[in-house]
Amino acid sequence: MSRIQPARRVAVDVLAAVRESDAYANLLLPTRIRDARLAGPDAGFATELVYGTLRMQGYYDRVIALAARRAASRIDGPVLDVLRLGAHQLLSLRTAPHAVISESVELVRRARKASAAGFVNGVLRTITRESPDTWRERALEGLQGAERLAVEFSHPAWVVEALEAALAQEGAASDLPALLAADNDPPRVAFAALPGLADAASLADDDAYLPGRLSPVALGSTGGDPSQLVDVAAGRVRVQDEGSQLAALALTRARPVAAGERWLDVCAGPGGKAALLAAEAALGGASLVANEVVPARAGLVRNALAPFVDRPDAPVVVEGDGRRFADGAELFDRILLDAPCTGLGALRRRPEARWRKSTDDLAELVTLQAELIDAAVAALKPGGVLAYVTCSPHPEETRAQVAAALERHPGLRALDTPTVLARVAKEPLGLPDATSAQLWPHRHGTDAMFIQLLARVEA
């Protein structure tokens, strides 16, 4: 075991947990890195091994199948983990072959699969006999259209088709390769400086931060562990994608806040947008109710809102199914519905998600989204504003949902969301002429957030 570099041990353990237990790499990896006492380059290497392998898993499986002369699905899980890790090092990182092969053989023995040691050795040696460019040519040979792009950019074919359909709605189907490539680029770490608690402009002069790009409360990272930053540890600054920041600010800044307004976050977990809503509510004299159906995620929301607990009109966290607001017993002036979705807009951050979702999941989610929209509309005061948000650009989860909601609710109207965002954002977003706003990783450097503001007509 001592012959295996600690970063590789950590990486293969995380890959196994993702495969066996549906673990989330972004949650598990930092813990495993701390437990192994990795720091600096070693921590960075472990991170690259995990995220790079998960992102390009589909492509590596194609290469492994060619080298092994058997489908990846026929290879035992722990052995396949090691082969994918080895393929990433050989094909993308261009690591010295002898180190990759020898440690891969040790890793498979460590996984109690010693009988597969010769197989792993043979497959990886076969991969080293041809250049990465040659393997790419072989992997793509005979493939066309979505099937070719799925292998080349390591996305399931149904995801490729969904993203193409979303881009086509903007007349930008030709952007598809750029979008798929952006999904495989590590995302830039962004922070939100919570208004009233921290000032983004002042902190941007600090050596620990860089200026944000799009959101007026955003900051960038200069590197290192964000949790070690004083303002992050205190909850005044939070790690948050700038697209998520803009989604929350579109609601809070759609119109001036009147003192006494009541706001609702229907699906608040894990609490990033809720914290930004709470900060904006406190400045405007509004109050916030943050709802979350999963108890563990409700706990994360409470942690996110901890900086506000001692303030007048402190935000309240409640637990329950958001669809219960359909009874109209409580009415709110502003509602954020960050709906459960396929998450196809955050594949840069959650690379394993692309391999877990299916069209069956989509059908269930679309039904749930419609029910949550109906509940949110029932809880919206006349004249109130609802922000329907998804971290997915899939047409069925975005524009189709909005169109159906407008048809079901004659008292609802779509607000010009791009115009609101043009007032909020620090620089032009270049959004098409439509009532909704779709952000993109390859254009905006954010997750692919969909944002639609809706208003309930005055009674």
N, C-alpha and C positions, 0 to 999 in steps of 0.2 A: 504493500500500500504506500510505503514511503517513496516509491519510485514514481508516483503519480503527482503531478503538480496540483497544489490545493485548489487553484482556480478551476481546473478540469473536474476535480471531484465535486466541487460545489455545483458546477454547471450540469453535470450528468444527474446529480441528485434532484435538482430543480426540474430538469426535463422529465425525469421519471414521475415526479409528483404531479406535474401538469398532465401527463398522459394517464396516470393511474387514478388520480383523485380530483381531476378537474381543478387543480390549484391555479391561482392567478400568479403569473411570474412576477408581476410588478409588486405584489404583496409579499411573496415568499422569498424572492431573491435577496432583498436587503437584509432580512433576518438571517439567512444562511451565510451571507457575507460577514455579518457581525459575529455570528457563532464561530466561523472559521478564522476570525481575526484577520481578514484580508483588508488591505488598505492600498491606496495609490494605484500603481500599475496593475497589481494583482486583482484588485477589486474591479478595475476597468476591464481587465481581460475576462473575468468571469461574467461580467455584464454583457460584453460583446458576444461571448460564446452562447449565452442563453438566448438573448434577443435575436442575434443573427441567425442562429439555428432555427428558432421558431418561425421567424419571418420567411425564410427560404426553404422551409420544410418540404413544401410540395415539389419544388424544383430538385432538391436533393434526393427525394424519394424516386424521382424519375431517373436520375443518374445512378443511384444505388441499384435500381432494378436492372438497368442496362449492364452495370458492372457485375452484379450477382447472378444475372440471368434468371431472376425470379421476381415476382411482384413484391413491393415493399410490404404489402398487407400480409404476405406469407412469412415474414420474418418476425421472430419473437420480439416482443416489445422492448425489453431491456437491451437486446442486441441492436435493435433499430435505433434506439436512443444514441448508442455509442457510434454507430455508423453515420448518423446525421451530424453528430458533433464533429466527427472526423472529416466528413465531406465539407463542412463549413470551413474548417481550418485549411484544408487542401485547396478548395476551389475559390474561396473568397478572401481568406486571410493570407494565403500563400505561405503558411507555416512550414518549417522544415519537415519533409515527409518522415524522416526517421523518428522524430519526436512524436509526431501524431500517431504513427502506426504502433510504436512500442507502448505508448501510454494508453492507446485505445485497447490494445490486447490486455493490458493490466486492468483497465476499467471493466471489461467484460468478465474477467475472472473475479473481480471484486463483486460483481453482480451475481455471483454464483452461476455463471454460465460458461464455465471453463471449456466445456465441449465445443463452444462456438468460437474459441480463440483463433483457431486456424481459419475459420470462415471470415472473421473480421479482418484478419491479417491479409487474406487473399483479396477481399473486395477492395480494401483501401490501397493495396499495392496496384491493383488493376486501375484504380482511379489515377494513381500517380504516373502511369505510363503514357497518359495523354494530357495535353494542356487544357486548362480551364476553357479556353475558346473552342477547342475541339469538342469537349464534352457538351458545350452549349449547342454547337451545331448538331451533334448527335441527338441531344435531348429534344430539339425542336423539329427534327427531320420528319416531314410528312404531316405536320400539324398545321391547321389553318384557323383563322378567326379567333373566336373566344377561347377555343381549346389551346391554341398556340400561346396566346397571351396569358392564360391561366398557368401554364408551365413556366414560361419565360419570367413572369413576375410573381410566381408562387402565390396565386390566389385561386380559390375554388371557381370553377367555370360559372356557376350561378351568380357569384359575387361580381365577376367581370361583367356579365350581362346586365346586372342591376345597375352597376356604376355607369356603364355605357348609356343605359336608358335615362339615367338621371342627367348626365351631361347633354344628351340629345335634346332634352327639354329646354336647354339653354342654347341649342344650336352649336354645341361645342363637343360633339362626339369625338372629334379628332384629338381632344385633350386626354383621351383614355390612357395611352401609354405613359404620359407625364404623371397622371394621377396615380396609376399603379406603382410607378417608380417612387413617387413621394411616400406611398404607404410603406415602403421598405427602407426609408431613411429614418434614422433615430430622430425623434422630435426634439426641438429646442425646449429647454426647461423655462417655463414662464411663471411669474408670481403675480398675485393680485394684492395690492396694498389697500387694505380695507379703509374706505373713506371715514374720516373722523378718528381713526386709530393710527393711521400711517399715511404719509404723503409720498406718492410715487415720485414726484419731481425732486423732492429733497433726497430721497433714498437713492435715486439714480446717480447722485454724485458720490455715493458711498462705493468703496472699492469692492464691496460684496455683491453689487448689483450692476446691471446694465440698463439703459433706458428700454421701456417697452416699445412695441412697434405699432399696434393698432388700438388697443384699449387705453383709455385715459388713466386707468388705475394700474396698468401693467408695468412689470419690471422683467428684465432678463437676468439670466444666471451667468456668473463668471466661472462656474465650475464648483466642484466639491459637493459635500453632503448638505442639502438644503436644511435638514433638521438641526444643523449646528449653528445656523444663523439666529441671532438674538431675537429679531422681530418675528421670525417664523416660529421659534420655540414659544414665544409669548402669544401667538395667535393673531398678531396684528397684520402679518403678511402670510399669505397662503400660496402653496403651489397650485396653480390653476391655468389651464390652457386659455389663451386670449379669446378663442371663440366662445368658450363658456362664459367668460367675463362679459363679452358683448351681448350674449343672449340674456343675461340677467339685467344688464344696464339698459337694454332696449325696452324692457318692461318698466324699470324704475324711472327712466328719463323720457318715456313716450310723451308725457305731459307733466306739468308741475305737480308736485306732491302737496296735497292739502292736509293740514294737521288733523289727526283723528282717523285717517284712512286705515282700513284693515286689509292686510295682505295675506295671501295663502300660497304656500309652496306645497303642491299636492303630493309630489314624489321627491322628498327632500334629500334622501340618502345619496351619497355619503356626507353631504353638507356644504360643499364648496359654493354652490350658487346661493344656498340659504344664508351663508355667512355674508356674502356680498349684499343680498337683499336686506339682511338685518342691519348692516351698516348704513345703507341708504335710507332705510325706514327710520332709524334713529335720528338721522340728520333732518329728515322731513317731518318728524312728529307722527309717524305712522307706527302701527304695530304689526307683528308678523306671527302667523301660525305656521309651523313647519310640520308637515305630516309625513310619516314613513311607515310602511306596512311591515317591514322586516325589523324585529327588535334589535338585532346586532347593528344594523345600519342606523336605526334610530339613536343608538348610543354614539355612533360616529357624528351624527347631526348635533347631539348635545355637546360633544367635545368641540365641534366647529363653532358653536354659538356661545361657548363659555365666556369669551370676552365681554358679552353683553348681559350677563345674568344679573348684575348688580345695578342695571340702569332702569330708569322709569320705562314702563311699557316694554319690559324685556321680552324677547321672543319666546314663544311657547312651543314645545315639541310634543306632538301627540302621535300615538301609534294607531294604525288601522288602515284598512283598504280605502284608497282614495275615492273609490266609486260610491262610498257612503254619503259623500257630499251631494249626491243627486237628490237627496230629500229636500234640499233648499232650506234646511233649518238655520243655517248660517250663511250670511251673504258677505262678500268681500269686494273691495274696490279694485284690487289687482290680484291676479292669480297667475302663478307660474306653473305650467304643466310640462315638466321635463320628462316626457313619457318614456316608459320602458321600451326599448327598441333593439334592433339587431346589432347596434353598435358598429355598423360598417364605416362610420366616420372616424373611428378612433383606432383603426387597425395599426397605426404606427405605435401607439402606446400599449395596446393589448394584442400582440401578434398572434397569440394562440386563439383569439376569438374567431379568426377567419376559418379555423378548422373545426370549430364547435357548433357554429350556427348552420341551419339548413332552411330550406323553403318551408318545411313543416313548422319551424319556429316562427317564421314570418307570418304565416296564417294566424297563429294564436296571438301574436303580438298585435297584429292589425285589429283584431277584434277587441283586445284589451284597450288599445289606444282610443278606439271609437267610444268605448264605454266611459273611459276617463274624461274624454272631451265633453261628453254629454253631462257628466257629473260636474265638471268645472263650469260649464255654461249655466247649469242650474244654480250654482253657488255664486255666480257673478251678479253684482248689483247692476241695475240699469245705469248705463253710462260708464260701467267699469271696463277694464282692459284685461284681456287674457293673452298670455304669451304661450303659444304651442311650440315646443322645442323638442327636437330629436337629435341625437348624435348619430344620425344616419341620413344619407341622401337618397335612400331607396324611394322611388316614386310612390309606392303604395303606402309608405309610412309618412310621407311629406305632403306633396301637393294633392294627391288623391284623398288623403284624410281631411285636409282643409276643405276641399271642394265638397266632399260628402257632408261635412259638418255644417257648412253654409246652407246646403240644401235641406238638412234636417231642422235647422234653426233659423227661421226667417228673420228673427230679431237680432241676428248676428251679422256683423259686416267686417270685412277684411280691412285692416289699416295698412297704409303705405309703409311697410317695414323698412325697405331700403332708404327711404327719406329719413326715418328716425335714426337709423344706424349712421347715415351720413353726418348727422348732427353729433352723434356720440363718438364716432371713431376719430382717431388722430390724423388719419390720412384717407384718401378716397379708396373705397373697397372695389370699385369697378363692377358693381352688381348689375345684372340685367334689369330692364324696365319691367318690373313685376311687383306684385304686392308682397311677396315673400322674399326672404333672403336665404341664400345657400352659400355657406363658406366652404372653401376647399383647401386641402393641404398643399396642393401644387401651386395655387394662386396666392393664398393668404398666409400660408405657413401655420394654419390652425387646424384643429380637427374639423371634419366636415359637418359643422353644425347647421341645422335647418331651423329658421326662426320665422314664425308668423304671428304678428300681433292681430288680435281680434277684439272688437268692441261690441258690447251689448247695447242696442239702441235704447235710448231713454223711453220709459213707459209713457 
